[in-house]
């Protein structure tokens, strides 16, 4: 009889541990499945964010490369109205995700830098002055267009366009956070940093 009770007790303990192991494994599989669903939802929200800004600037051009030629043949000058449209963007599809199932947390890293995607320019020449024997050439006009476009690019960091793109990116991250919270998970984006890039003047940290 004692052996019977002992056998039943051992069997009960073994059944308990089998149940716990099976239940724990099922719970883990359920959390893993949840993490995959969450990350798919986040990927669906990730997109290429673009903002555009219009510029109208006056650019003063003077040929200073051919100093001696300008002295003898006359210098070339021009007053140019530059109208431009610049597009700045973030490729949020580059964000990397890692699931911490035990903590029910999705960690985001590798936040992209803002990029100058394109710039469209239109030039109108005013007060165009040529030297008496030193006229504008097609090479001069190409150089002027290149310099004028560079002039607009240098204006972009002070225009607020990059900050606007950063704000839109943050709004998208916060939308991801709300999606994650709907199934009682957390989104950790404290490591996401907008790194200093050639087109930015400040480093901005995104965090809670």
C-alpha positions in Angstrom: 0.0 0.0 0.0 2.8 2.4 0.9 4.5 1.6 -2.5 1.2 2.5 -4.2 0.9 5.8 -2.4 4.6 6.5 -3.1 4.0 5.7 -6.8 1.0 7.9 -7.0 3.0 10.8 -5.3 5.9 10.4 -7.7 3.5 10.3 -10.6 1.7 13.4 -9.4 5.0 15.3 -9.0 6.1 14.1 -12.4 2.8 15.1 -14.0 3.1 18.5 -12.4 6.5 19.2 -13.8 5.5 17.9 -17.2 2.5 20.3 -17.1 4.7 23.2 -16.0 7.2 22.5 -18.7 4.6 22.1 -21.4 2.7 25.2 -20.2 5.9 27.2 -20.0 6.9 26.1 -23.5 3.5 27.0 -24.9 3.7 30.4 -23.2 7.1 31.1 -24.7 5.8 30.0 -28.1 2.8 32.4 -27.7 5.2 35.3 -26.7 7.5 34.5 -29.7 4.5 34.6 -32.0 3.3 37.9 -30.4 6.7 39.4 -31.0 6.7 38.4 -34.7 3.2 39.9 -35.1 4.3 43.1 -33.4 7.4 43.5 -35.5 5.4 42.9 -38.7 3.0 45.7 -37.6 6.0 48.0 -37.0 7.4 47.2 -40.4 4.1 48.1 -41.9 4.3 51.5 -40.2 7.9 52.1 -41.2 8.1 54.2 -44.4 10.2 56.7 -46.2 9.3 60.1 -44.6 9.8 63.1 -46.8 9.3 66.8 -46.2 9.8 69.6 -48.7 10.8 73.2 -48.4 10.8 76.2 -50.8 13.6 78.6 -51.0 14.0 82.0 -52.7 17.5 83.5 -52.4 19.6 86.2 -54.0 23.0 85.0 -55.0 25.8 87.3 -56.0 28.3 85.8 -58.4 31.7 87.1 -59.3 34.4 85.4 -61.3 37.4 85.4 -59.0 39.2 82.4 -60.5 40.9 84.3 -63.4 42.3 87.2 -61.5 44.7 88.5 -64.0 42.4 87.8 -66.9 39.7 89.9 -65.2 42.1 92.8 -64.8 43.0 93.0 -68.4 39.7 91.9 -70.1 37.1 92.9 -67.5 35.4 90.9 -64.7 32.2 88.9 -64.9 29.4 89.5 -62.3 25.8 88.5 -62.0 22.9 88.9 -59.6 20.9 85.7 -59.5 17.5 84.9 -58.1 17.4 81.2 -57.0 14.1 79.5 -56.6 14.5 76.0 -55.2 12.5 73.1 -53.8 14.4 70.8 -51.5 13.3 67.3 -50.3 14.6 65.9 -47.0 13.8 62.4 -45.8 14.2 59.5 -43.4 14.3 55.9 -44.5 12.7 54.3 -41.4 12.8 50.9 -43.0 16.5 50.9 -42.0 15.5 50.7 -38.3 16.6 47.4 -36.7 14.3 45.5 -34.2 15.0 43.0 -31.5 12.4 41.3 -29.4 13.0 40.6 -25.7 10.1 38.2 -25.1 10.9 37.7 -21.4 10.4 41.5 -20.9 7.7 41.8 -23.6 9.7 44.6 -25.1 10.6 45.5 -28.7 14.0 47.3 -28.9 14.6 49.7 -31.8 18.1 50.6 -32.9 20.0 51.9 -35.9 17.9 55.0 -36.5 18.8 56.6 -39.9 20.2 60.1 -40.5 18.2 62.7 -42.4 19.1 62.8 -46.0 18.9 65.5 -48.6 17.0 63.5 -51.3 16.8 66.0 -54.1 16.8 69.7 -54.9 15.2 71.3 -57.8 16.4 74.8 -58.8 15.4 77.6 -61.2 17.6 80.5 -61.9 16.8 84.0 -63.1 19.7 86.3 -63.9 19.6 90.1 -63.1 22.2 92.7 -63.5 24.4 90.4 -65.6 27.7 92.2 -66.3 30.4 90.9 -68.6 34.0 92.1 -69.2 34.5 94.1 -72.4 36.4 91.2 -73.8 35.5 88.5 -71.2 31.9 87.2 -71.9 30.1 84.5 -70.1 30.6 81.1 -71.5 28.6 77.9 -71.2 31.2 76.6 -68.7 30.7 79.8 -66.6 26.9 79.2 -66.5 27.5 75.6 -65.5 29.8 76.7 -62.7 27.3 79.4 -61.6 24.5 76.8 -61.4 26.6 74.4 -59.4 27.7 77.2 -56.9 24.1 78.5 -56.6 22.8 75.0 -55.8 25.5 74.5 -53.2 24.5 77.9 -51.7 20.9 76.6 -51.3 22.2 73.3 -49.7 24.1 75.3 -47.1 20.9 77.1 -46.2 19.0 73.9 -45.4 20.2 73.3 -41.9 19.1 76.8 -40.8 15.7 76.5 -42.6 14.1 74.2 -40.0 13.5 71.6 -42.7 15.6 69.0 -41.0 13.8 69.6 -37.7 10.5 69.2 -39.4 11.6 65.8 -40.8 12.8 64.8 -37.4 9.5 65.6 -35.8 7.6 63.6 -38.4 9.9 60.7 -37.8 9.3 60.9 -34.0 5.5 61.0 -34.6 5.9 57.8 -36.6 7.9 56.2 -33.7 5.2 57.2 -31.2 2.6 55.6 -33.5 4.6 52.4 -33.4 4.6 52.7 -29.6 0.8 52.9 -29.5 0.6 49.8 -31.7 2.8 47.8 -29.4 0.9 48.9 -26.3 -2.3 47.5 -27.7 -1.2 44.0 -26.7 0.6 45.0 -23.5 4.1 45.1 -24.9 6.6 48.0 -24.6 8.6 49.8 -27.3 12.2 50.8 -26.3 13.5 53.5 -28.6 15.8 55.2 -26.1 18.8 54.2 -28.2 17.6 55.9 -31.3 19.8 58.9 -32.0 19.7 61.3 -34.9 23.4 61.4 -35.6 25.1 64.5 -36.8 25.4 64.4 -40.5 26.8 66.7 -43.3 23.4 68.3 -43.7 22.7 68.8 -39.9 24.1 71.1 -37.3 22.7 69.5 -34.2 22.6 66.1 -32.6 19.2 65.2 -31.3 18.2 62.3 -29.1 14.8 60.6 -29.3 13.7 59.2 -26.0 10.8 58.9 -23.7 
